Amino acid sequence: MIEAEAITAVMRALADPTRRAVFERIANSDEITVVELTRGSSVTQGAISQHVKALKQAGLVSERPEGRNVYYRVQPGGLAPLADWMSHYGVFWRERFADLRTLLKEIDP
């Protein structure tokens, strides 16, 4: 069974639209600092830091300190709990598509 705490942590972290946008910016970069994340954003550096902290606690982001800077990057397995949870619903969609295929054949033989 998929660990409920991990799924909940990932879902909570990504539920906030600003945090999701921060995650996407990190994902679209090899590595990025909080200062770079703040540039071009209407969010303060302190708020960005809090969002990055939440992403890090959820296992979605890792950090690499270098001198005065801390570089963030997406943690490769961070979305795995969510992907695993969603894969359980694949059966639901396969059945629905099979039903749709059957219905379409009945309508237009």
Rosetta silent file (secondary structure, phi, psi, omega in degrees, C-alpha in Angstrom):
SEQUENCE: MIEAEAITAVMRALADPTRRAVFERIANSDEITVVELTRGSSVTQGAISQHVKALKQAGLVSERPEGRNVYYRVQPGGLAPLADWMSHYGVFWRERFADLRTLLKEIDP
SCORE:     score description
SCORE:     0.000 S_00000001
   1 L     0.000  145.658 -179.595    0.000    0.000    0.000 S_00000001
   2 L   -73.245  137.620 -178.792    1.155    3.512   -0.750 S_00000001
   3 L   -68.283  117.392 -175.730    2.243    5.475    2.292 S_00000001
   4 H   -63.168  -37.014 -178.579   -0.580    7.905    3.064 S_00000001
   5 H   -62.827  -41.371 -179.983    1.668   10.443    4.804 S_00000001
   6 H   -65.227  -42.565  178.803    3.899   10.836    1.747 S_00000001
   7 H   -63.207  -45.789 -179.715    0.917   11.318   -0.562 S_00000001
   8 H   -61.552  -42.253 -179.997   -0.644   13.827    1.807 S_00000001
   9 H   -62.090  -43.840 -179.946    2.624   15.772    2.094 S_00000001
  10 H   -66.924  -44.643 -179.424    3.009   16.023   -1.686 S_00000001
  11 H   -63.656  -42.459  178.870   -0.642   16.980   -2.222 S_00000001
  12 H   -63.898  -41.883 -178.915   -0.524   19.630    0.499 S_00000001
  13 H   -63.450  -39.007 -176.085    2.699   21.061   -0.876 S_00000001
  14 H   -91.611   -3.091 -179.630    1.306   21.315   -4.400 S_00000001
  15 H   -70.006  -30.317 -179.259   -2.182   22.470   -3.387 S_00000001
  16 L   -79.536  124.923 -176.664   -1.055   26.078   -3.069 S_00000001
  17 H   -62.155  -36.736  178.649   -0.960   27.755   -6.523 S_00000001
  18 H   -66.984  -42.784  179.365    2.022   29.959   -5.670 S_00000001
  19 H   -64.558  -37.554  177.170    3.965   26.986   -4.359 S_00000001
  20 H   -62.959  -40.333  178.770    3.066   25.027   -7.487 S_00000001
  21 H   -65.533  -39.751  176.810    4.407   27.889   -9.607 S_00000001
  22 H   -63.094  -43.944  178.434    7.626   27.922   -7.552 S_00000001
  23 H   -59.438  -43.366  179.955    7.934   24.154   -8.020 S_00000001
  24 H   -64.217  -39.026  177.533    7.482   24.541  -11.781 S_00000001
  25 H   -65.640  -39.100  177.091   10.170   27.229  -11.934 S_00000001
  26 H   -65.671  -43.131 -178.972   12.551   24.973  -10.027 S_00000001
  27 H   -63.038  -30.945 -179.133   11.653   22.051  -12.296 S_00000001
  28 L   -85.380    3.399  178.529   12.396   24.155  -15.388 S_00000001
  29 L  -121.350  152.084  171.716   15.883   24.993  -14.099 S_00000001
  30 L   -65.074  -53.387  175.410   18.869   22.788  -13.461 S_00000001
  31 L  -147.706  151.015 -177.844   19.391   24.636  -10.201 S_00000001
  32 E  -152.273  147.454  178.324   18.028   27.934   -8.928 S_00000001
  33 L   -97.281  166.360  176.816   18.399   30.162   -5.874 S_00000001
  34 H   -62.554  -37.445  178.719   15.660   31.877   -3.879 S_00000001
  35 H   -60.320  -44.461  179.079   16.921   35.220   -5.199 S_00000001
  36 H   -66.587  -36.228  177.553   16.458   34.001   -8.785 S_00000001
  37 H   -66.387  -32.765 -178.396   13.010   32.630   -7.913 S_00000001
  38 H   -73.415  -34.622  179.071   12.045   36.009   -6.461 S_00000001
  39 L   -57.687  133.231  178.250   13.069   37.940   -9.599 S_00000001
  40 L    74.777   11.046 -178.956   10.117   38.599  -11.852 S_00000001
  41 L  -116.671  151.773  176.565    7.732   37.470   -9.130 S_00000001
  42 L   -91.731    9.892 -177.871    5.261   39.490   -7.113 S_00000001
  43 L  -102.166  141.098 -179.033    6.093   37.339   -4.084 S_00000001
  44 L   -70.263  160.113  179.482    8.593   38.437   -1.447 S_00000001
  45 H   -62.253  -38.169  177.954   11.866   36.619   -0.919 S_00000001
  46 H   -62.149  -41.406  178.904   10.700   35.540    2.544 S_00000001
  47 H   -67.667  -41.147  177.550    7.523   34.021    1.127 S_00000001
  48 H   -60.179  -43.150  179.298    9.473   32.235   -1.621 S_00000001
  49 H   -59.506  -40.995  178.721   11.787   30.828    1.061 S_00000001
  50 H   -65.850  -39.639  178.125    8.786   29.499    2.991 S_00000001
  51 H   -65.301  -42.628  178.640    7.350   27.890   -0.156 S_00000001
  52 H   -63.932  -39.069  178.108   10.699   26.272   -0.962 S_00000001
  53 H   -60.709  -43.766  178.796   10.918   25.008    2.635 S_00000001
  54 H   -64.005  -40.668  178.215    7.481   23.369    2.293 S_00000001
  55 H   -64.888  -39.303  178.956    8.503   21.775   -1.008 S_00000001
  56 H   -65.635  -43.714  179.421   11.705   20.514    0.598 S_00000001
  57 H   -64.238  -28.667  178.607    9.826   19.041    3.585 S_00000001
  58 L   -82.676   -3.509  179.084    7.504   17.220    1.175 S_00000001
  59 L    82.416   15.111 -177.350   10.520   15.658   -0.540 S_00000001
  60 L   -91.294  -19.979 -174.557    9.940   17.520   -3.798 S_00000001
  61 E  -136.740  143.676  173.210   13.072   19.685   -3.711 S_00000001
  62 E  -119.725  163.513 -177.989   16.658   19.219   -2.574 S_00000001
  63 E  -125.769  154.179  176.994   19.262   21.842   -1.815 S_00000001
  64 E  -136.884  105.268  178.347   22.958   22.290   -2.454 S_00000001
  65 E   -74.344  140.809  175.957   24.744   24.981   -0.481 S_00000001
  66 E  -146.901  106.527 -176.681   27.654   26.697   -2.187 S_00000001
  67 L    61.565 -125.878 -179.157   29.268   29.609   -0.385 S_00000001
  68 L   -86.259   -8.645 -176.740   26.589   32.157    0.449 S_00000001
  69 E  -102.451  151.673  171.412   24.081   30.661   -1.976 S_00000001
  70 E  -121.880  124.329 -178.767   21.801   27.678   -1.698 S_00000001
  71 E  -101.804  135.113 -178.767   20.804   26.074   -4.973 S_00000001
  72 E  -112.310  145.552  175.597   17.549   24.164   -5.265 S_00000001
  73 E  -145.233  158.222  179.102   16.609   21.467   -7.717 S_00000001
  74 E   -69.667  136.736  176.737   13.681   19.089   -8.094 S_00000001
  75 L   -82.171  119.429 -172.990   14.116   15.809   -6.263 S_00000001
  76 L   -51.708  -42.235 -177.459   13.657   13.074   -8.915 S_00000001
  77 L   -91.303    7.726 -174.722   11.527   10.751   -6.791 S_00000001
  78 L   -60.520  -36.254 -179.091    9.529   13.504   -5.111 S_00000001
  79 L   -88.683   -1.522 -177.092    6.386   12.999   -7.158 S_00000001
  80 H   -56.139  -44.395  179.219    6.557    9.190   -6.939 S_00000001
  81 H   -59.380  -38.741  179.173    4.013    8.865   -4.088 S_00000001
  82 H   -70.001  -42.738  178.576    1.500   10.906   -6.066 S_00000001
  83 H   -63.178  -41.855  177.799    2.200    9.038   -9.302 S_00000001
  84 H   -62.136  -43.764 -179.711    1.846    5.690   -7.514 S_00000001
  85 H   -62.461  -43.551 -179.223   -1.438    6.777   -5.962 S_00000001
  86 H   -68.615  -29.698 -179.067   -2.774    7.957   -9.312 S_00000001
  87 H   -63.518  -25.298  177.662   -1.738    4.736  -11.050 S_00000001
  88 L   -64.663  -22.035 -178.730   -4.340    2.872   -8.980 S_00000001
  89 L   -93.190    0.033  176.729   -7.001    4.784  -10.894 S_00000001
  90 H   -60.170  -37.164  178.294   -5.662    3.715  -14.279 S_00000001
  91 H   -59.868  -42.858  179.027   -7.999    0.704  -14.180 S_00000001
  92 H   -55.697  -48.598 -177.484  -10.944    3.069  -13.789 S_00000001
  93 H   -70.007  -39.126  178.120   -9.991    4.987  -16.948 S_00000001
  94 H   -60.307  -42.103  178.762   -9.187    1.870  -18.989 S_00000001
  95 H   -64.315  -41.523 -179.537  -12.644    0.487  -18.169 S_00000001
  96 H   -64.778  -42.075  178.846  -14.310    3.781  -19.087 S_00000001
  97 H   -66.827  -35.929  176.793  -12.485    3.950  -22.432 S_00000001
  98 H   -64.536  -42.209  177.579  -13.427    0.336  -23.157 S_00000001
  99 H   -63.114  -41.234  179.226  -17.079    1.185  -22.413 S_00000001
 100 H   -64.239  -42.238  179.020  -16.852    4.241  -24.674 S_00000001
 101 H   -60.266  -45.099  179.428  -15.324    2.163  -27.475 S_00000001
 102 H   -61.877  -45.585 -179.995  -18.173   -0.354  -27.180 S_00000001
 103 H   -61.917  -42.980  179.549  -20.791    2.410  -27.173 S_00000001
 104 H   -64.760  -35.529  176.753  -19.278    4.062  -30.234 S_00000001
 105 H   -68.020  -34.799  178.650  -19.286    0.744  -32.117 S_00000001
 106 H   -70.342  -37.575 -178.803  -22.965    0.285  -31.241 S_00000001
 107 H   -72.293  -43.543 -175.824  -23.831    3.792  -32.431 S_00000001
 108 L  -131.233   84.398 -175.809  -21.816    3.638  -35.644 S_00000001
 109 L   -65.397    0.000    0.000  -21.165    0.011  -36.625 S_00000001
